[in-house]
Amino acid sequence: NAGVMQNPRHLVRRRGQEARLRCSPMKGHSHVYWYRQLPEEGLKFMVYLQKENIIDESGMPKERFSAEFPKEGPSILRIQQVVRGDSAAYFCASSPLAGTDTQYFGPGTRLTVL
Amino acid sequence: KQEVTQIPAALSVPEGENLVLNCSFTDSAIYNLQWFRQDPGKGLTSLLLIQSSQREQTSGRLNASLDKSSGRSTLYIAASQPGDSATYLCAVGGETSGSRLTFGEGTQLTVNP
């Protein structure tokens, strides 16, 4: 059973471009979470999704950021018009059940905005 | 708003020493607590998960305890090895949302040969 997969592992964008980060949860997992780790800071929750539904987006910046988890395919975290402050490691986690089970983390996507 | 604090921020010990990492949280209404390990430039590896109804969990040389009423958890590492060098993160799951994790800033552990 493959673990949580994220791609790309490293992404470089210039200010104003769009960044698309992909996350494929573990097989059989229907809950996906996105976290962001800014340089020298701890991980912060961004959004929690189930298939085709956003359950909790209270940690998501109000502008430029969006997330989806379609019926087929990976979950996508999209950042429009990136700024230097978006440079961070973005981690995806998945679990088979909400609340009770371990969250399994992917290796992360390291976004650098020039 | 839940806040998670980890003490110490950094720890350097000689190989073979037993050590304790501390985690405290401000809101005791948690669903579970998880300890992770993060190696530089890598993702998170789950070490132990403690449900709110449990007092401790053990895996190999690791033992994690939970005192929900006082808002504390400890991670005990026995007979430390250089391969244990990493950042250890404590994360608590919120009761109402059920799923989001609130992380501490971690303890950076160095085990010297």
Interface residues (C-beta under 8 A of the other chain):
Chain A: H31 Y33 Y35 E41 G42 L43 K44 F45 Y48 I55 D56 S58 G59 F91 A93 S95 A98 G99 T100 D101 T102 Q103 Y104 F105 G106 P107 G108 R110
Chain B: Y31 N32 Q34 F36 G41 K42 G43 L44 T45 S46 L49 Q51 L89 A91 G93 S97 G98 S99 R100 L101 T102 F103 G104 E105 G106
